[in-house]
Amino acid sequence: MLQKAKNKYSIETLKERNVSYDHEHGLTQEDVDMANRYVELIERTRSEMTPQVGDRLVYVSRHGDHYPYALIDDERNGSLSVCEQPYVPFVWPAAGSIRLSVSGGAFHSIDPKELKFVKWTEGIFKDWGHCGACGNGTVSFTANVPLWSYHEPGPLYGNFTTETYRRFYLHKRKESEEGNLYQGYDAAFQDEAGFQQFLEDYEGTVFQGNWENQIVVWCFHREYVFLPLSEWEKIDAPAVERRLDFHPERVKIVKDMEQHITYFHRIKPQNS
């Protein structure tokens, strides 16, 4: 159960979070008192049973987009409004709890019964300081709030999400077209052999896209590890040739099947 904070901040600790504000306006005890009142109000009104405005949310869309710090920003007619990627919200007291004004997006309407409590986490909020509404005039502070989880129904790609996987949208060239066989914003493959090699190296899975000749690829992340030759030779993996940085190179490939990462162990240049 949450231990509610009382007088969480002092001038010194609140300055740590509001360095720019303090430099321009001078953080005062009035600002500290305001932040502490908000922290007490927010934490006093939280519950592990009922999602509320100001709580945080792990939001996963049916397309596999993973938003680890979404925000419940409003409640309307029994539904919750959720912002996927919020900026720090303005807060004010209302009806014994809080209300918020937040920029960001996108916004969704969710049935609160569909949310599952995960754990307690820190939520960040802000309000105008003692200088009132002016440039760089907000004071930010944190309070402990519940973190919930929500997965949109009908996922298009099973359990694949951007939390630990990469996702590519690729267009497959028609016979009448010129250029790469597969082309996307973040990846391109000249021919089928290169594409299949990529799928093998990165444990790729291919799905049908949203229209003709589009595919969606989910695969491991990539990390390069540069080692001296003596250390590279100790890696228990076969040496293979891959084209990296536009040049063929001998590498050793090791995969982390839990974190979904393909490590390319490369020989560190002697002059590095």
N, C-alpha and C positions, 0 to 999 in steps of 0.2 A: 504494500500500500504506500502511496506517496506520502513523504514527510513534507508538510507544507513549510515553505520558507517564511521567516519573519525578519524584516529588516535585512534582506539579502545583501543589499549593496551599501557601501560607504562611498564617500567622494572618491577615494583612491581606486576602488574596484570598478566603479562605474566609468571613471575616466579611461580605464584600459579598453573599454568597448567603444568609447566615444572620443577618441583622440582629436579628430578633426573638429568636432563640435567644441570641445574644450579649448582648443587653440584659437578658435574664432570668437566664441561667445563667453568662455569661462564657465565651466560646469559648476553648479551651486548646490547647496543643500536642498533647495527647492526642487531641483531636478532629481536628486536622490530620493526625496520623499515621494515624488510622483512615481518613480520607477518601482519603489517598494510597495506602494499602494496597489499598483497594477499587478505585481507579482503575487501578492497575497490574494487579491480578488480572483485572478486567473486560476491559481492553484487550489483555492477553496472551492471553486465551482467545477472542478474536473471529476470525471468518473470513469472507471474501467468498464462500466456497463452501458453507458449512454454516450455516443459520439456527440460532440458539441462544437460550436463555432470557436475556432482557435486551435483545435486539435490538428495533429499532423497525420499524414496518410501515405502509405505505399500504394501507389495507383499503377495498375498494369492494364493497358488497353488490349483489345482483342487482336490488334496488330503486333503485339509483343513489346510495345513501348513501355519501359519501366521508369516510373517517376518515384524516386525514393523519399521525396520530401514535399509531397503535395499538401495542400492546406484546405481545411474545411472553412470556407469564408462566409457562409450565410446559411440560413435555414428558412425555407419557404414552403408553407402548406404541407408540412410533414416530410419534405425532401431536403436533402443537404446539397448545397452548391459547393463544388470542389474545384480548386484551381490546380492544374498540373504542375506548373512552374511559376510559383509566386515570387514577387519581390517582397521585401519586408513589409508586412501590413501595418497600416495605421490602426490603432485600437482606441476605443472609448467605452466607458461603462454604460450599461443599459439594462434595465429590468433585472437587476441583481446579478448580472453576468457581464459579458462584453459583446460588442459589435466590432466589425472590421471593415476597412476599405482597402482593397488590394488590387494592384496591377499585375499583369502577367497573362497566362493563358495556357492551354485552352481551359474553358470552364465546362463542367458537367453536372448533371442533376442525378443524385444517387439516393436510393432507399437506405436509410440508416440501418435497417435490419440486415443488410448485406455486408456490413463491415465487421471485421474481426479484430479484437484487441490483440496487439503484439507485445508492447512494452511501453514503459515511460521514456520520454525523450525530451530534449530541450527545444522549445519553440522560441523564435525571436520575434519581437514586436517593437513598435516605435510610436512616439507621440511628440508633439511640439514641446520644446523645452521652455524655460522661463522667459526666453526672448520672443516667444510667439511664432507665428507663421512667417518664416523668412528663409533666405538661402542658407542651406546647411544648418537648419534650425531644429532638426529632430534629434531626440535622444532615444537610443535603442537599448533594449534589455532582454533578458531571457527568463522564461519560466518553464517549469516542468509540466508537460502535457502528455496525454496519451498518444501513442502512435498506433494507427489502425492499418488494416490491409484490405484492399479491394481489387478483384480481378474481374474485368468485364466478361460477361458470358459469351460463349461461342468463339473461343480463341481460334484464329485462322491457322496458327502454326504450332499447335500442341503446346508443349512446355517451353518452347524457345522464347526467350525475352532478351532485351538489350541489357539486362542486369549483368550477364556474364558472357553473352554471345555478340558477335558482329552480324549485321544484316546488310545485304546488298540487294538493290533492285537493278536487274540487268535486262537489257533489250537484246534479243537474239536476232541477228541480221538475217533478212530474207535473201534468197539466192540472187535476186535482182539488185540488191544493195551492195555498196562498197564499204570497206573499212573493217574494223574488228568484228569477229564473229559474235562476241558478247561485249556490250558496251553499257557502262553505267557512270554515275557521277563519281564514284569512289573506286571503281575497279574496271578493268577492261582485259579481254583475252582475245588474242589474235586468232586462235584456232581451238578446235575441240580438245586436242592433246594438252594444251596449256591449261585449259579449264579443268579437265579431269585431274591433272597434276595438282592444281590448287585445291580441289575438293579432297584429294587424298591427304595433302599436307595439313590442311586445316579442318579435317573432319567435317566437311561441308555437307549440308542437306539441302536439296532443291525442292521448291514448291512452285506450283503454277502461280503466275502473277495475276494482276487485276485486269489485264487485257491480253489480246493475242500477241504472242512473241515476247511477253514479259515473264521473267522468272524471278523468284525471291530466293536468295541463298542465305542460310544461317550457318555460321562457322566460328571456329576458335579465333581468339585474338592472337596477335603476333608480337613476339619480343625478340630482340637481338641480344645475344650475349657474346661479347668479345673477350677472347682468352689468348694468353701466350700459347705458342705452338705446343709446348710441353704439357700445359694443362688441357688444351684442346684434345690432344691425343689420348688423354685418360678418360674422356667421355665415352661411356659404354653405349655407343650407337654407331651404326655404319656411316662412313663418309659418302655423301652423295653430292652431285653437282646441281646447283640451282642458280638461276640468273637473278642476282641481287644488285641494286644500284646500276642496272643496265649492263652488268658484266657477269659472265659465268664465274662461279666461285664454289669451292669445296666447303660444305657445311655438315654439321651433325644435327639432326632434328630430334628433339625430345618433347613429348607432349604431356601436359598436366591435364589429365582427364577430369579432374574435379573442378579446377578453376577455369577450364576451357581456354588454355593458352598453348600455342605452339612456339617453342623456343628454338631459334636458329643459333646454334653455337658456331661462331665465326672466329677465324684466326686473326688475332690482333696484329695490325701492321707493326713492324719492328720500329718504325720511326715515330710511333705514337707515344 
